[in-house]
Amino acid sequence: MRKLIFAAALAASAAGLSACATIPAGPGEVADRTLLDERGALAVELAYRAAGVALETAVDAGRLTGERAATAARLENRAYAAVLAVRAAYDTGNAATYAEAIDEAQAAVAAALAAIKGE
C-alpha cells in the first residue's frame, strides 16, 4: 500500500514539475517581457486613438457621411472592444489571450481606418 501511495505522489509531483519549464530564467527576462507587453498595449491604444481622431476629423470635414460614416463608426466600436480585450488580457497576465487580443485589435483598427479612407 505504501508503494502505491508513493507512486501516486511521485506521479503527481512529476506533473507539477513539468510547469517549472516555463519559469523565467531571471528577473531580467520577466522585465523584458513585461516591457514588450506594455509597448504592444500602448501601440494598440495609440493606433485606436489615431483612428478615432481620423474618424472625427473626416466626419467634421464632411468627407465621411451616410452609410460610409455608419460603417466606419461600427468598425471603430469593434476596434474599441478589441482594445478593451487587450487591456483585460494584459491585466490578467494571460499570454495566449493577450497575443490574440493584440492581433484582433490591430486588425480592427486597420479595418476602421480602411473604412474611413473609403477602401
N, CA, C and O of each residue as an XYZ file, in Angstrom:
476
protein
N       0.819     -1.190      0.000
C       0.000      0.000      0.000
C       0.868      1.261      0.000
O       0.568      2.244     -0.679
N       1.963      1.204      0.790
C       2.855      2.359      0.845
C       3.468      2.643     -0.531
O       3.612      3.798     -0.934
N       3.826      1.564     -1.243
C       4.414      1.739     -2.564
C       3.431      2.392     -3.521
O       3.816      3.215     -4.352
N       2.169      2.027     -3.405
C       1.134      2.605     -4.254
C       0.964      4.091     -3.958
O       0.846      4.899     -4.879
N       0.952      4.449     -2.694
C       0.816      5.857     -2.310
C       2.034      6.646     -2.786
O       1.907      7.756     -3.302
N       3.213      6.055     -2.603
C       4.444      6.712     -3.039
C       4.437      6.914     -4.555
O       4.815      7.984     -5.033
N       4.019      5.921     -5.303
C       3.965      6.017     -6.758
C       2.976      7.087     -7.199
O       3.243      7.833     -8.141
N       1.850      7.162     -6.529
C       0.855      8.181     -6.863
C       1.391      9.572     -6.556
O       1.193     10.502     -7.338
N       2.065      9.720     -5.427
C       2.640     11.010     -5.054
C       3.731     11.425     -6.037
O       3.835     12.594     -6.408
N       4.545     10.452     -6.455
C       5.609     10.723     -7.426
C       5.021     11.167     -8.765
O       5.525     12.105     -9.382
N       3.977     10.510     -9.209
C       3.329     10.877    -10.472
C       2.736     12.279    -10.391
O       2.842     13.060    -11.336
N       2.114     12.591     -9.260
C       1.512     13.913     -9.088
C       2.574     15.000     -9.063
O       2.373     16.075     -9.628
N       3.694     14.737     -8.419
C       4.748     15.753     -8.358
C       5.426     15.917     -9.712
O       5.871     17.017    -10.041
N       5.516     14.862    -10.499
C       6.118     14.961    -11.826
C       5.290     15.874    -12.723
O       5.834     16.645    -13.514
N       3.982     15.781    -12.593
C       3.113     16.655    -13.384
C       3.307     18.106    -12.973
O       3.298     18.996    -13.823
N       3.478     18.349    -11.709
C       3.707     19.711    -11.226
C       5.047     20.260    -11.656
O       5.168     21.451    -11.939
N       6.064     19.403    -11.709
C       7.390     19.849    -12.116
C       7.465     20.207    -13.584
O       8.325     20.995    -13.977
N       6.596     19.654    -14.400
C       6.630     20.000    -15.825
C       6.330     21.473    -16.038
O       6.754     22.055    -17.037
N       5.609     22.078    -15.116
C       5.315     23.508    -15.221
C       6.544     24.353    -14.949
O       6.583     25.522    -15.331
N       7.544     23.788    -14.299
C       8.763     24.535    -13.997
C       9.525     24.922    -15.254
O      10.335     25.849    -15.222
N       9.284     24.245    -16.335
C       9.972     24.564    -17.583
C       9.593     25.950    -18.084
O      10.343     26.542    -18.860
N       8.451     26.482    -17.662
C       8.009     27.795    -18.118
C       8.440     28.914    -17.179
O       8.122     30.077    -17.427
N       9.147     28.593    -16.123
C       9.609     29.612    -15.189
C      10.729     30.400    -15.852
O      11.667     29.805    -16.382
N      10.648     31.727    -15.833
C      11.678     32.540    -16.476
C      13.044     32.333    -15.815
O      13.139     31.953    -14.647
N      14.091     32.593    -16.591
C      15.452     32.403    -16.103
C      15.799     33.384    -14.997
O      16.568     33.060    -14.092
N      15.243     34.563    -15.066
C      15.563     35.554    -14.046
C      14.690     36.780    -14.174
O      13.854     36.875    -15.073
N      14.893     37.727    -13.258
C      14.056     38.939    -13.274
C      14.222     39.764    -14.541
O      13.282     40.432    -14.972
N      15.410     39.724    -15.143
C      15.616     40.482    -16.379
C      14.724     40.005    -17.498
O      14.195     40.812    -18.263
N      14.553     38.702    -17.602
C      13.683     38.133    -18.640
C      12.237     38.556    -18.412
O      11.525     38.887    -19.360
N      11.810     38.544    -17.168
C      10.445     38.966    -16.836
C      10.260     40.442    -17.168
O       9.241     40.831    -17.739
N      11.249     41.264    -16.810
C      11.154     42.707    -17.074
C      11.115     42.981    -18.573
O      10.343     43.822    -19.032
N      11.953     42.268    -19.341
C      11.949     42.461    -20.797
C      10.597     42.099    -21.392
O      10.067     42.831    -22.227
N      10.041     40.978    -20.966
C       8.749     40.529    -21.494
C       7.645     41.507    -21.114
O       6.777     41.816    -21.931
N       7.675     41.996    -19.874
C       6.669     42.948    -19.421
C       6.754     44.237    -20.223
O       5.728     44.805    -20.596
N       7.970     44.702    -20.491
C       8.156     45.918    -21.279
C       7.601     45.739    -22.687
O       6.946     46.637    -23.218
N       7.861     44.583    -23.291
C       7.321     44.320    -24.625
C       5.796     44.281    -24.600
O       5.148     44.811    -25.503
N       5.221     43.659    -23.575
C       3.764     43.612    -23.453
C       3.189     45.020    -23.318
O       2.176     45.346    -23.936
N       3.842     45.847    -22.509
C       3.358     47.217    -22.326
C       3.446     48.003    -23.631
O       2.549     48.782    -23.954
N       4.514     47.798    -24.370
C       4.657     48.502    -25.656
C       3.606     48.049    -26.659
O       3.083     48.858    -27.426
N       3.299     46.765    -26.653
C       2.250     46.259    -27.539
C       0.907     46.868    -27.206
O       0.166     47.286    -28.096
N       0.596     46.918    -25.927
C      -0.672     47.514    -25.495
C      -0.713     49.002    -25.822
O      -1.739     49.515    -26.267
N       0.389     49.684    -25.604
C       0.445     51.116    -25.899
C       0.282     51.376    -27.398
O      -0.408     52.314    -27.798
N       0.914     50.550    -28.218
C       0.796     50.716    -29.670
C      -0.650     50.553    -30.120
O      -1.129     51.310    -30.965
N      -1.339     49.576    -29.560
C      -2.748     49.361    -29.914
C      -3.593     50.542    -29.455
O      -4.454     51.015    -30.196
N      -3.351     51.021    -28.236
C      -4.106     52.172    -27.719
C      -3.905     53.399    -28.617
O      -4.865     54.088    -28.960
N      -2.659     53.661    -28.991
C      -2.375     54.841    -29.814
C      -2.961     54.709    -31.215
O      -3.466     55.684    -31.771
N      -2.896     53.521    -31.784
C      -3.491     53.313    -33.108
C      -5.000     53.516    -33.053
O      -5.587     54.112    -33.956
N      -5.626     53.016    -31.986
C      -7.069     53.202    -31.831
C      -7.412     54.685    -31.703
O      -8.361     55.165    -32.323
N      -6.634     55.401    -30.897
C      -6.900     56.843    -30.727
C      -6.717     57.593    -32.044
O      -7.488     58.502    -32.356
N      -5.703     57.217    -32.813
C      -5.483     57.855    -34.113
C      -6.662     57.593    -35.053
O      -7.088     58.480    -35.793
N      -7.175     56.379    -35.014
C      -8.341     56.060    -35.849
C      -9.551     56.887    -35.411
O     -10.326     57.350    -36.248
N      -9.708     57.068    -34.111
C     -10.816     57.891    -33.605
C     -10.704     59.334    -34.056
O     -11.695     59.946    -34.454
N      -9.497     59.878    -33.994
C      -9.273     61.254    -34.450
C      -9.528     61.363    -35.949
O     -10.129     62.333    -36.412
N      -9.071     60.367    -36.708
C      -9.300     60.376    -38.160
C     -10.781     60.318    -38.480
O     -11.257     61.021    -39.372
N     -11.509     59.484    -37.758
C     -12.954     59.365    -37.963
C     -13.651     60.688    -37.657
O     -14.458     61.171    -38.452
N     -13.341     61.262    -36.521
C     -13.970     62.530    -36.131
C     -13.637     63.645    -37.113
O     -14.505     64.440    -37.475
N     -12.390     63.701    -37.540
C     -11.967     64.728    -38.495
C     -12.665     64.563    -39.837
O     -13.112     65.543    -40.433
N     -12.760     63.328    -40.311
C     -13.418     63.076    -41.597
C     -14.898     63.437    -41.545
O     -15.438     63.991    -42.503
N     -15.551     63.127    -40.433
C     -16.970     63.470    -40.289
C     -17.138     64.981    -40.194
O     -18.006     65.548    -40.859
N     -16.315     65.644    -39.373
C     -16.408     67.100    -39.216
C     -16.137     67.837    -40.530
O     -16.715     68.892    -40.793
N     -15.256     67.270    -41.345
C     -14.919     67.912    -42.626
C     -15.944     67.609    -43.709
O     -15.876     68.166    -44.805
N     -16.895     66.728    -43.408
C     -17.917     66.381    -44.380
C     -17.440     65.385    -45.427
O     -18.115     65.175    -46.435
N     -16.294     64.774    -45.200
C     -15.760     63.812    -46.174
C     -16.218     62.394    -45.897
O     -15.977     61.491    -46.698
N     -16.882     62.194    -44.759
C     -17.379     60.876    -44.390
C     -18.830     61.037    -43.942
O     -19.108     61.573    -42.869
N     -19.743     60.566    -44.779
C     -21.172     60.744    -44.487
C     -21.933     59.468    -44.801
O     -21.408     58.531    -45.403
N     -23.187     59.463    -44.374
C     -24.106     58.390    -44.730
C     -23.656     57.010    -44.289
O     -23.175     56.807    -43.175
N     -23.831     56.064    -45.210
C     -23.532     54.660    -44.899
C     -22.045     54.446    -44.610
O     -21.686     53.641    -43.751
N     -21.188     55.166    -45.325
C     -19.744     55.039    -45.050
C     -19.425     55.464    -43.629
O     -18.611     54.826    -42.961
N     -20.053     56.531    -43.161
C     -19.831     57.004    -41.789
C     -20.348     55.984    -40.784
O     -19.709     55.731    -39.763
N     -21.504     55.399    -41.075
C     -22.072     54.389    -40.181
C     -21.190     53.145    -40.118
O     -20.976     52.575    -39.048
N     -20.682     52.732    -41.277
C     -19.789     51.571    -41.323
C     -18.498     51.855    -40.554
O     -18.034     51.018    -39.779
N     -17.929     53.029    -40.771
C     -16.699     53.398    -40.066
C     -16.935     53.453    -38.557
O     -16.078     53.037    -37.777
N     -18.088     53.964    -38.148
C     -18.406     54.039    -36.718
C     -18.553     52.641    -36.114
O     -18.085     52.393    -35.003
N     -19.205     51.722    -36.846
C     -19.326     50.343    -36.355
C     -17.957     49.689    -36.202
O     -17.687     49.005    -35.216
N     -17.103     49.911    -37.189
C     -15.760     49.338    -37.133
C     -14.923     49.982    -36.027
O     -14.094     49.318    -35.405
N     -15.141     51.252    -35.789
C     -14.440     51.925    -34.697
C     -14.902     51.371    -33.360
O     -14.094     51.213    -32.445
N     -16.194     51.073    -33.232
C     -16.700     50.447    -32.000
C     -16.110     49.046    -31.810
O     -15.796     48.642    -30.691
N     -15.963     48.317    -32.912
C     -15.332     46.994    -32.841
C     -13.871     47.122    -32.393
O     -13.384     46.315    -31.602
N     -13.184     48.136    -32.904
C     -11.799     48.373    -32.501
C     -11.721     48.705    -31.011
O     -10.806     48.260    -30.319
N     -12.680     49.485    -30.524
C     -12.702     49.818    -29.100
C     -12.885     48.562    -28.252
O     -12.212     48.392    -27.236
N     -13.784     47.695    -28.664
C     -13.990     46.438    -27.935
C     -12.712     45.597    -27.948
O     -12.389     44.940    -26.957
N     -11.992     45.616    -29.058
C     -10.736     44.859    -29.148
C      -9.673     45.458    -28.235
O      -8.888     44.727    -27.631
N      -9.645     46.782    -28.132
C      -8.703     47.436    -27.217
C      -9.040     47.069    -25.774
O      -8.136     46.835    -24.971
N     -10.319     47.017    -25.436
C     -10.716     46.589    -24.094
C     -10.270     45.156    -23.823
O      -9.875     44.826    -22.705
N     -10.333     44.308    -24.842
C      -9.880     42.919    -24.689
C      -8.375     42.864    -24.457
O      -7.899     42.036    -23.680
N      -7.623     43.736    -25.121
C      -6.171     43.798    -24.897
C      -5.902     44.204    -23.454
O      -5.066     43.602    -22.781
N      -6.605     45.215    -22.986
C      -6.423     45.659    -21.595
C      -6.723     44.538    -20.613
O      -5.975     44.319    -19.660
N      -7.817     43.833    -20.848
C      -8.216     42.749    -19.938
C      -7.189     41.614    -19.957
O      -6.831     41.080    -18.907
N      -6.719     41.250    -21.144
C      -5.731     40.170    -21.247
C      -4.419     40.575    -20.589
O      -3.768     39.755    -19.941
N      -4.030     41.832    -20.751
C      -2.803     42.317    -20.112
C      -2.955     42.288    -18.595
O      -2.054     41.846    -17.881
N      -4.098     42.760    -18.109
C      -4.331     42.805    -16.663
C      -4.315     41.417    -16.033
O      -3.846     41.253    -14.907
N      -4.821     40.425    -16.747
C      -4.846     39.073    -16.194
C      -3.520     38.352    -16.396
O      -3.272     37.325    -15.764
N      -2.671     38.875    -17.264
C      -1.373     38.253    -17.497
C      -1.453     36.978    -18.315
O      -0.565     36.129    -18.234
N      -2.501     36.838    -19.094
C      -2.674     35.628    -19.904
C      -2.020     35.850    -21.263
O      -2.554     36.566    -22.111
N      -0.866     35.232    -21.459
C      -0.076     35.467    -22.675
C      -0.798     35.031    -23.941
O      -0.719     35.714    -24.962
N      -1.495     33.911    -23.889
C      -2.165     33.407    -25.095
C      -3.282     34.350    -25.525
O      -3.354     34.719    -26.697
N      -4.147     34.743    -24.609
C      -5.235     35.640    -24.983
C      -4.720     37.041    -25.270
O      -5.333     37.778    -26.042
N      -3.607     37.418    -24.661
C      -3.028     38.736    -24.913
C      -2.553     38.831    -26.363
O      -2.831     39.818    -27.045
N      -1.845     37.819    -26.828
C      -1.357     37.821    -28.210
C      -2.522     37.832    -29.194
O      -2.488     38.547    -30.196
N      -3.547     37.043    -28.910
C      -4.733     37.027    -29.777
C      -5.438     38.376    -29.758
O      -5.894     38.859    -30.794
N      -5.527     38.982    -28.579
C      -6.201     40.275    -28.459
C      -5.451     41.363    -29.212
O      -6.066     42.228    -29.836
N      -4.117     41.322    -29.155
C      -3.316     42.299    -29.908
C      -3.580     42.151    -31.404
O      -3.795     43.143    -32.101
N      -3.565     40.918    -31.892
C      -3.825     40.677    -33.321
C      -5.213     41.157    -33.717
O      -5.383     41.802    -34.752
N      -6.201     40.842    -32.892
C      -7.584     41.262    -33.162
C      -7.700     42.782    -33.174
O      -8.359     43.350    -34.046
N      -7.066     43.437    -32.213
C      -7.141     44.900    -32.135
C      -6.467     45.548    -33.343
O      -6.991     46.510    -33.905
N      -5.316     45.028    -33.741
C      -4.635     45.583    -34.910
C      -5.498     45.445    -36.155
O      -5.587     46.374    -36.957
N      -6.125     44.303    -36.319
C      -6.993     44.086    -37.483
C      -8.217     45.001    -37.427
O      -8.635     45.545    -38.449
N      -8.786     45.167    -36.247
C      -9.973     46.013    -36.105
C      -9.649     47.473    -36.383
O     -10.425     48.167    -37.040
N      -8.514     47.943    -35.891
C      -8.111     49.332    -36.149
C      -7.831     49.523    -37.637
O      -8.219     50.538    -38.215
N      -7.166     48.563    -38.254
C      -6.884     48.652    -39.691
C      -8.173     48.695    -40.503
O      -8.270     49.435    -41.482
N      -9.165     47.899    -40.095
C     -10.457     47.892    -40.803
C     -11.157     49.237    -40.640
O     -11.748     49.751    -41.589
N     -11.092     49.803    -39.444
C     -11.719     51.112    -39.217
C     -11.046     52.187    -40.058
O     -11.719     53.021    -40.663
N      -9.728     52.167    -40.094
C      -9.001     53.170    -40.909
C      -9.302     52.992    -42.394
O      -9.434     53.974    -43.124
N      -9.408     51.752    -42.836
C      -9.736     51.498    -44.249
C     -11.118     52.041    -44.581
O     -11.323     52.604    -45.656
N     -12.066     51.875    -43.663
C     -13.421     52.391    -43.892
C     -13.425     53.916    -43.920
O     -14.160     54.530    -44.694
N     -12.615     54.510    -43.084
C     -12.530     55.979    -43.053
C     -11.961     56.502    -44.377
O     -12.410     57.521    -44.902
N     -10.968     55.785    -44.903
C     -10.342     56.200    -46.167
C     -11.204     55.838    -47.375
O     -10.937     56.286    -48.490
N     -12.234     55.030    -47.149
C     -13.120     54.642    -48.246
C     -12.621     53.455    -49.023
O     -12.975     53.290    -50.190
N     -11.824     52.639    -48.420
C     -11.286     51.452    -49.105
C     -12.190     50.252    -48.918
O     -11.892     49.170    -49.425
